[in-house]
Amino acid sequence: MTNWKYHHPLKNAFTIGMIVLGIIGLILIFLGSKENLFWPLNGQHTVAGDLLFKYGTYLGDGLVMILLGLIFIVMKKKKTGILLILSFLLSGLLVQVIKRTKPEPRPGRYFSAIHMADRIHRVDGQLLMGNNSFPSGHTTTAFALFSLLSFCND
């Protein structure tokens, strides 16, 4: 008898999907320039997508993950709650070390240096001009959250 927790086909499909997406992402990063990767993605926008990303970005906020962890603990799912909090702390630490080791400019700063920032699609007219663009802390936190929840049976 197999253990559903580790051998369920949906969990295997999730893992395989993440590996395939990771490989595709690495190929694009190593073979493509920043401009060639940015413009096709920035050009794909809708009003609904802008609204989703404007508010959906908060799902990647560390406070949301800690709050969810505390909710799981209160709901007697202590193991999942602790794992959520620990995964946030570990992923956040890793992101900050990478950002401080090799700061990458945000698109606003990168493209303003080559006088192309006015072409960037902006949500609510905002354009971030700082450094520490990559890796994204919000994306890393959201990925850690949803990956952990997809494997939990608690």
Phi, psi and chi 1 to 4 in degrees:
 res  aa     phi    psi   chi1   chi2   chi3   chi4
   1 MET       -  129.0  178.7  174.9  179.9      -
   2 THR   -88.4  154.9   60.8      -      -      -
   3 ASN   -88.1  118.3 -176.2  -16.5      -      -
   4 TRP   -56.5  -34.3 -171.4   91.4      -      -
   5 LYS   -57.4  -35.9 -176.2  175.8 -178.8 -179.1
   6 TYR  -111.4  -14.8  -61.6  105.8      -      -
   7 HIS  -122.4   14.7  -60.9  -70.3      -      -
   8 HIS   -70.3  134.7 -168.5  -85.1      -      -
   9 PRO   -57.3  -35.1  -17.6   23.6      -      -
  10 LEU   -65.4  -37.5  -70.4  177.0      -      -
  11 LYS   -70.0  -36.7  -67.4 -173.4 -179.6 -161.5
  12 ASN   -65.5  -41.3  -68.6  -22.8      -      -
  13 ALA   -63.2  -40.9      -      -      -      -
  14 PHE   -60.5  -47.6  175.9   81.2      -      -
  15 THR   -62.7  -45.4  -57.1      -      -      -
  16 ILE   -62.9  -42.3  -68.9  168.1      -      -
  17 GLY   -60.1  -43.4      -      -      -      -
  18 MET   -65.5  -38.1  -70.7  -62.8  101.1      -
  19 ILE   -65.2  -45.3  -69.2  169.6      -      -
  20 VAL   -62.2  -46.3  168.3      -      -      -
  21 LEU   -62.1  -38.9  -73.8  174.2      -      -
  22 GLY   -62.9  -43.1      -      -      -      -
  23 ILE   -65.0  -44.8  -69.2  169.9      -      -
  24 ILE   -60.2  -44.1  -69.2  169.8      -      -
  25 GLY   -60.4  -44.8      -      -      -      -
  26 LEU   -64.1  -40.8  -73.3  172.1      -      -
  27 ILE   -61.1  -45.8  -70.3  169.6      -      -
  28 LEU   -63.0  -40.2  -71.0  172.4      -      -
  29 ILE   -64.4  -43.0  -73.4  170.0      -      -
  30 PHE   -79.5  -27.4  -74.3  109.7      -      -
  31 LEU   -98.2  -21.1  -64.0 -179.6      -      -
  32 GLY  -105.8  154.6      -      -      -      -
  33 SER   -85.8  165.5   68.8      -      -      -
  34 LYS   -58.5  -42.4  -73.3 -176.5 -177.2 -174.8
  35 GLU   -64.1  -45.7  -66.9   88.3   -3.7      -
  36 ASN   -67.4  -25.7  -69.7  -20.0      -      -
  37 LEU   -85.6  -35.6  -67.3  172.0      -      -
  38 PHE   -74.3  -49.8  178.4   79.7      -      -
  39 TRP   -61.8  -43.5  -68.2  119.5      -      -
  40 PRO   -62.7  -37.0  -22.1   31.4      -      -
  41 LEU   -71.6  -42.1  -67.1  172.4      -      -
  42 ASN   -67.2  -26.2 -173.5 -105.9      -      -
  43 GLY   -78.1  -11.6      -      -      -      -
  44 GLN   -94.7   89.8  -59.0  -62.6  -41.9      -
  45 HIS  -145.1  150.0   53.8   82.6      -      -
  46 THR  -137.8  168.3   62.6      -      -      -
  47 VAL   -61.9  -44.4  172.6      -      -      -
  48 ALA   -64.1  -41.0      -      -      -      -
  49 GLY   -64.2  -41.0      -      -      -      -
  50 ASP   -61.1  -42.3  -75.2   -5.3      -      -
  51 LEU   -64.7  -43.5 -170.1   63.7      -      -
  52 LEU   -60.2  -47.6  171.6   73.3      -      -
  53 PHE   -72.5  -30.2  -76.0  107.6      -      -
  54 LYS   -60.8  -42.4  177.6  179.9  176.9  178.9
  55 TYR  -101.0  -28.7  -63.5  105.3      -      -
  56 GLY   -65.8  -23.0      -      -      -      -
  57 THR   -61.5  -25.8 -170.8      -      -      -
  58 TYR   -68.8  -18.1  -65.3  109.0      -      -
  59 LEU   -64.1  -22.7  -71.0  175.0      -      -
  60 GLY   -91.7    4.1      -      -      -      -
  61 ASP   -74.5  136.7 -166.4   78.3      -      -
  62 GLY   -59.2  -33.9      -      -      -      -
  63 LEU   -63.4  -35.2  -66.3  175.4      -      -
  64 VAL   -63.6  -43.2  170.3      -      -      -
  65 MET   -67.3  -41.5 -164.9  145.8  169.1      -
  66 ILE   -65.2  -42.5  -69.8  172.4      -      -
  67 LEU   -60.4  -44.7  179.6   63.0      -      -
  68 LEU   -61.6  -41.1  -78.9  174.6      -      -
  69 GLY   -59.4  -44.4      -      -      -      -
  70 LEU   -65.9  -37.4  -66.5  173.2      -      -
  71 ILE   -62.8  -43.5  -71.1  170.1      -      -
  72 PHE   -61.6  -40.3  -87.3   91.9      -      -
  73 ILE   -63.2  -45.0  -69.4  169.5      -      -
  74 VAL   -63.2  -34.0  168.6      -      -      -
  75 MET   -80.9   15.3  -67.7  173.9   47.4      -
  76 LYS    67.8   25.2  -52.0  -78.0 -169.0 -121.8
  77 LYS  -114.3   61.0  -63.6 -176.7 -178.3 -121.9
  78 LYS   -59.5  -42.9 -173.7  175.7  179.3 -179.9
  79 LYS   -60.0  -47.8  178.8 -179.1  170.3 -174.1
  80 THR   -63.8  -42.8  -58.3      -      -      -
  81 GLY   -60.7  -45.3      -      -      -      -
  82 ILE   -65.8  -41.9  -69.3  171.0      -      -
  83 LEU   -62.2  -38.4  -75.4  173.1      -      -
  84 LEU   -61.7  -47.5  -80.1  170.1      -      -
  85 ILE   -65.0  -44.1  -66.4  168.6      -      -
  86 LEU   -65.8  -39.3  -71.4  175.6      -      -
  87 SER   -66.9  -35.8   67.0      -      -      -
  88 PHE   -63.8  -47.0  161.9   67.3      -      -
  89 LEU   -62.4  -43.3  -66.4  173.0      -      -
  90 LEU   -68.4  -46.9 -179.1   62.4      -      -
  91 SER   -66.2  -39.0   65.8      -      -      -
  92 GLY   -63.7  -41.7      -      -      -      -
  93 LEU   -63.1  -44.7  178.9   63.9      -      -
  94 LEU   -61.6  -44.7 -179.8   63.3      -      -
  95 VAL   -61.4  -45.5  164.0      -      -      -
  96 GLN   -65.8  -36.8  -67.5  -53.4  -45.0      -
  97 VAL   -63.8  -44.5  166.3      -      -      -
  98 ILE   -65.4  -44.0  -66.2  169.9      -      -
  99 LYS   -61.6  -38.1  -76.7 -176.2  178.1 -153.7
 100 ARG   -78.7  -27.4  -59.4  -56.4 -174.4 -107.7
 101 THR   -73.6  -43.0  -56.9      -      -      -
 102 LYS  -141.5   85.4 -173.1  169.9 -173.6  -37.7
 103 PRO   -66.5  132.9   17.2  -21.7      -      -
 104 GLU  -112.5  135.1  -69.3  -70.5  -30.8      -
 105 PRO   -69.2  146.8   24.4  -31.2      -      -
 106 ARG   -69.2  158.5  -67.5 -169.4  178.3  -85.1
 107 PRO   -53.3  -38.2  -28.9   35.8      -      -
 108 GLY   -58.4  -44.6      -      -      -      -
 109 ARG   -72.2  -43.9  176.4  167.9  -76.1 -179.6
 110 TYR   -59.8  -49.6  179.2   83.0      -      -
 111 PHE   -79.9  -21.0  -72.4  108.5      -      -
 112 SER   -70.8  -29.1   67.9      -      -      -
 113 ALA   -66.2  -26.6      -      -      -      -
 114 ILE  -110.4   19.4   56.4  175.1      -      -
 115 HIS    58.3   43.3  -53.1  -68.3      -      -
 116 MET  -128.0    8.9  -65.1  177.4   70.8      -
 117 ALA   -64.4  -25.8      -      -      -      -
 118 ASP   -70.0  -14.0   57.6  -33.4      -      -
 119 ARG   -85.8  -11.2  -68.9 -177.9   45.6 -158.1
 120 ILE   -74.4  132.0  -63.1  174.2      -      -
 121 HIS   -71.8  133.8  171.8   72.0      -      -
 122 ARG  -120.5  141.2  -60.8  170.7  169.4  113.8
 123 VAL   -89.8  120.6  176.9      -      -      -
 124 ASP    58.4   29.1  -79.1  -10.5      -      -
 125 GLY    73.1    5.9      -      -      -      -
 126 GLN   -87.3  140.4  -60.6 -149.5    9.9      -
 127 LEU  -139.5  111.8 -176.4   62.7      -      -
 128 LEU   -76.6  131.3  -60.1  175.0      -      -
 129 MET  -112.8    3.3  -61.4  -71.3  -73.5      -
 130 GLY   -82.8 -163.9      -      -      -      -
 131 ASN  -105.8 -167.2  -76.0  -42.0      -      -
 132 ASN    61.4   45.2  -60.1  -30.1      -      -
 133 SER   -77.9  -34.4  172.4      -      -      -
 134 PHE  -129.9  136.8 -175.2   81.7      -      -
 135 PRO   -77.1  157.0   25.8  -29.2      -      -
 136 SER   -74.6  124.2  164.9      -      -      -
 137 GLY   -66.0  -40.9      -      -      -      -
 138 HIS   -64.3  -43.4  -78.9   87.9      -      -
 139 THR   -65.7  -42.4  -57.7      -      -      -
 140 THR   -63.8  -43.0  -56.8      -      -      -
 141 THR   -64.3  -45.3  -60.4      -      -      -
 142 ALA   -63.4  -41.1      -      -      -      -
 143 PHE   -64.2  -43.6 -178.4   79.4      -      -
 144 ALA   -61.2  -43.6      -      -      -      -
 145 LEU   -60.8  -54.9  168.1   68.6      -      -
 146 PHE   -70.9  -33.1  -66.8  118.6      -      -
 147 SER   -65.0  -46.2  -64.3      -      -      -
 148 LEU   -62.4  -46.0 -176.3   74.7      -      -
 149 LEU   -63.7  -31.3  -69.2  177.5      -      -
 150 SER   -70.1  -22.6   72.7      -      -      -
 151 PHE  -102.0   -3.2  -73.6  100.8      -      -
 152 CYS   -84.8  138.8  -76.4      -      -      -
 153 ASN  -119.1    9.6  -76.6  -22.0      -      -
 154 ASP   -63.8      - -159.5   23.8      -      -
